[in-house]
């Protein structure tokens, strides 16, 4: 009996040791059903069981997208359906008539584009007054057949400076009159002093305003058509014979020197100066105009 008790006590004391020596590897779970085998999540990815591994492709957009919308798709932007406002705008663009587009881009006639503002006009007239010019403001000059011909705010100039007549008086833009008066004061009269025939008393013009095309380009309007140009034929003096503008033979005369001097100095006041030697059309006069060019370019020949 005592032997059995001793064996039982030994068995009970060995049980914890056997429990501590149990295998450390957990039993494998049962195999998953076959219909779920393809939906396992990959490592590091979230999502619910059975979700597709790749995102769905974006919906193909309509073929009627405007060019700027197509650019958005090309740059990686995912586009959605057009909003109601975009759809209405696109429809309006498609149904716009060619006439409407032309009306929107219509360019005003040249006289309107050249017209000075009220402030610019007042400043120009004030300078003419300060120079002592004699002029009258006139009604707009218009051509009933050619809209690009005309002068919105012309002045009819009769004296460039006190005692210096423009013969015959002529209508032109104020800017043209001012350039002519300045040139006469700053360069014409000093050159006349060297000539020895007295002060300039008359500048005779051949053409000022004239609605026509250029002599060298029939498809382009002349600056005369806008009141921008004046053709000088001759200079009259208080004490001597006039000097006509004409081809010179390089004979070294004072008349030739005077013509050369006023012609060269004109390029300081006017943006175009043409005369004898430029071409046949300008053999007997100086063409002076105030045409505005890009970068302030001046054409002096």
C-alpha positions in Angstrom: 0.0 0.0 0.0 2.7 2.4 0.9 4.5 1.6 -2.3 1.4 2.6 -4.4 1.2 5.9 -2.6 4.8 6.7 -3.3 4.4 6.0 -7.1 1.3 8.2 -7.2 3.1 11.1 -5.6 6.0 10.7 -8.1 3.5 10.9 -11.1 1.9 14.0 -9.8 5.2 15.8 -9.3 6.3 15.1 -12.9 3.2 16.6 -14.6 4.3 20.3 -14.6 7.6 19.3 -16.2 5.8 17.5 -19.0 3.6 20.5 -19.6 6.6 22.9 -19.9 8.1 20.6 -22.6 5.1 21.0 -24.9 6.0 21.9 -28.5 6.4 25.6 -29.2 5.0 25.5 -32.8 1.3 26.3 -32.9 -0.9 23.9 -34.9 -1.6 24.9 -38.5 -5.1 26.2 -39.3 -7.3 24.2 -41.4 -7.1 24.7 -45.2 -9.3 27.5 -46.6 -12.1 26.7 -48.9 -11.2 26.6 -52.6 -13.5 29.5 -53.6 -11.6 31.9 -51.3 -8.1 30.9 -52.3 -7.6 33.6 -54.9 -8.7 36.6 -52.7 -5.9 36.7 -50.2 -4.4 40.2 -49.3 -0.8 40.8 -50.2 1.7 41.8 -47.6 1.4 45.5 -46.5 -1.9 46.0 -48.3 -5.2 46.8 -46.5 -8.7 46.3 -47.7 -11.4 43.8 -47.1 -11.1 40.1 -48.0 -11.9 39.4 -51.6 -11.1 43.0 -52.9 -9.4 43.1 -56.3 -5.6 43.6 -56.3 -5.5 46.5 -58.8 -7.6 49.7 -59.0 -10.2 49.9 -61.7 -9.4 51.8 -64.9 -10.9 55.3 -65.0 -14.0 55.7 -67.1 -13.4 56.7 -70.7 -14.4 60.3 -71.2 -16.6 61.4 -74.1 -15.0 62.2 -77.4 -16.6 65.7 -77.4 -14.2 67.2 -74.8 -12.8 70.6 -75.6 -9.1 70.9 -76.3 -8.3 72.3 -72.8 -10.1 69.3 -71.3 -8.0 66.9 -73.4 -4.9 68.5 -72.2 -6.0 67.8 -68.6 -6.3 64.1 -69.3 -2.9 64.0 -71.0 -1.2 65.6 -68.0 -2.6 62.9 -65.7 -5.7 64.6 -64.4 -8.6 62.2 -64.1 -11.6 63.9 -65.7 -15.2 63.4 -64.8 -18.4 64.2 -66.5 -18.8 67.8 -67.8 -20.8 70.0 -65.5 -23.9 71.7 -66.7 -22.1 75.0 -67.0 -19.3 73.5 -69.1 -21.8 71.8 -71.4 -23.7 75.0 -72.0 -20.5 76.9 -72.8 -19.3 74.3 -75.2 -22.7 74.3 -77.0 -22.6 78.1 -77.3 -19.1 78.0 -78.8 -20.1 75.4 -81.4 -23.2 77.3 -82.5 -21.5 80.7 -82.7 -21.8 82.1 -86.2 -18.7 83.3 -88.2 -20.4 86.8 -88.4 -20.3 87.0 -84.6 -16.6 86.2 -84.5 -15.8 88.8 -87.1 -17.8 91.5 -85.3 -15.9 90.8 -82.1 -12.5 91.2 -83.9 -13.5 94.2 -86.0 -10.8 96.9 -86.1 -11.8 100.6 -86.0 -10.9 102.7 -89.1 -7.4 104.2 -89.1 -8.5 107.8 -88.2 -10.1 106.6 -85.0 -7.0 104.6 -84.1 -4.8 107.7 -84.6 -7.1 110.1 -82.8 -5.5 111.7 -79.8 -7.2 111.7 -76.4 -8.7 115.0 -75.2 -5.7 115.5 -72.9 -3.2 114.9 -75.7 -5.1 117.2 -78.0 -5.2 120.0 -75.5 -1.5 119.7 -74.8 -0.7 119.7 -78.6 -2.8 122.8 -79.2 -1.2 124.5 -76.2 2.3 123.9 -77.7 1.1 125.4 -81.0 -0.1 128.5 -79.2 3.2 128.8 -77.4 5.1 128.7 -80.7 2.8 131.5 -82.1 1.3 129.3 -84.8 -1.9 130.5 -86.5 -4.5 127.8 -87.0 -8.1 126.9 -86.7 -9.6 123.8 -85.3 -11.8 122.2 -88.0 -14.6 119.7 -88.4 -13.6 116.1 -88.9 -12.3 115.2 -92.3 -14.0 112.1 -93.7 -14.2 110.2 -96.9 -17.6 108.8 -97.9 -16.1 105.8 -99.7 -12.9 104.9 -97.8 -13.3 104.7 -94.0 -9.6 104.6 -93.4 -9.2 108.1 -94.8 -9.7 111.1 -92.7 -8.7 113.2 -89.6 -10.8 113.1 -86.4 -9.5 116.4 -84.9 -7.8 118.4 -87.7 -6.3 121.8 -87.5 -6.1 124.1 -90.5 -2.6 125.7 -90.3 -1.9 129.0 -92.0 1.3 130.2 -90.1 3.9 127.9 -88.6 5.5 130.7 -86.6 4.9 134.4 -86.4 5.7 135.7 -89.9 6.2 132.3 -91.5 3.2 131.3 -93.7 2.3 127.8 -94.8 1.1 128.3 -98.4 -1.5 127.4 -99.1 -3.1 126.8 -95.6 -3.8 123.1 -95.0 -5.7 120.7 -92.7 -3.7 118.1 -90.8 -3.4 116.4 -87.5 -2.2 118.6 -84.7 0.9 116.3 -84.2 1.9 117.0 -87.8 1.5 120.7 -87.4 3.5 120.8 -84.3 6.4 118.8 -85.8 6.4 121.2 -88.8 6.5 124.3 -86.6 9.2 123.0 -84.3 11.4 122.0 -87.3 11.0 125.4 -88.8 11.9 127.2 -85.6 14.8 124.9 -84.5 16.4 124.0 -87.8 14.9 125.9 -90.7 15.5 129.5 -89.4 19.0 128.8 -88.2 19.9 127.3 -91.6 18.3 130.4 -93.3 20.6 132.7 -91.2 23.6 131.0 -92.7 22.1 131.2 -96.2 22.1 135.0 -96.2 18.7 135.6 -97.8 16.9 136.7 -94.6 14.5 134.8 -92.5 12.1 132.2 -93.9 8.8 133.9 -94.6 7.0 131.1 -96.4 7.1 127.3 -96.7 5.1 126.2 -99.8 3.5 122.8 -99.6 2.3 120.6 -102.4 0.2 118.1 -100.6 -1.0 117.5 -97.0 -4.2 115.6 -96.7 -5.0 113.4 -99.7 -7.0 110.2 -99.6 -4.8 107.9 -101.7 -2.5 104.9 -101.5 1.3 105.0 -101.5 3.0 105.7 -104.8 5.2 102.6 -104.2 2.6 100.3 -102.8 -1.0 100.6 -104.1 -2.3 98.2 -101.4 -1.2 100.5 -98.5 -2.7 103.8 -97.7 -0.4 106.9 -97.8 0.3 108.8 -94.6 -1.3 111.7 -96.4 -4.6 109.9 -96.1 -4.5 110.3 -92.3 -3.2 113.9 -92.1 0.2 112.7 -91.0 2.3 113.9 -93.9 3.3 117.1 -95.7 5.2 117.6 -99.0 7.5 120.6 -98.9 8.1 122.2 -102.4 10.1 125.3 -101.6 11.2 127.9 -99.0 10.7 131.7 -99.4 12.9 134.3 -97.7 12.6 137.9 -96.7 15.6 139.2 -98.7 16.3 136.8 -101.5 15.1 134.2 -104.0 13.3 131.1 -102.8 15.0 127.8 -102.7 13.1 125.0 -104.5 13.5 121.4 -103.5 15.1 119.7 -106.4 17.9 117.2 -107.4 21.2 118.8 -106.8 24.4 118.3 -108.8 26.8 118.5 -105.8 27.9 121.9 -107.1 28.8 123.2 -103.6 26.3 126.1 -103.5 24.8 127.6 -100.4 21.3 126.7 -101.8 22.4 123.1 -102.0 23.8 123.3 -98.4 20.6 124.8 -97.2 18.5 122.0 -98.8 20.8 119.4 -97.3 20.7 120.9 -93.9 16.9 121.2 -93.6 16.5 117.7 -95.1 18.9 116.1 -92.6 17.5 117.9 -89.6 13.9 117.0 -90.5 14.7 113.4 -89.3 14.9 114.8 -85.7 11.2 115.9 -85.8 9.7 113.5 -88.4 9.8 109.8 -88.6 9.9 109.6 -92.4 12.0 111.9 -94.6 12.1 111.3 -98.4 13.3 113.6 -101.2 15.3 113.9 -104.3 17.3 110.7 -104.8 14.9 108.5 -102.7 12.9 107.6 -105.8 11.4 109.3 -108.8 8.2 110.1 -107.0 10.0 112.4 -104.5 12.4 114.1 -106.9 10.8 117.6 -106.5 9.8 117.8 -102.8 10.5 116.7 -99.3 8.0 114.2 -98.0 7.8 114.5 -94.2 5.5 112.4 -92.0 4.9 111.4 -88.4 4.1 107.7 -88.9 4.5 105.8 -85.7 6.7 102.7 -86.0 7.7 99.9 -83.6 10.7 100.8 -81.5 10.6 104.5 -82.6 12.3 103.5 -86.0 12.8 106.4 -88.4 13.1 106.1 -92.2 15.3 108.9 -93.6 16.6 108.7 -97.1 
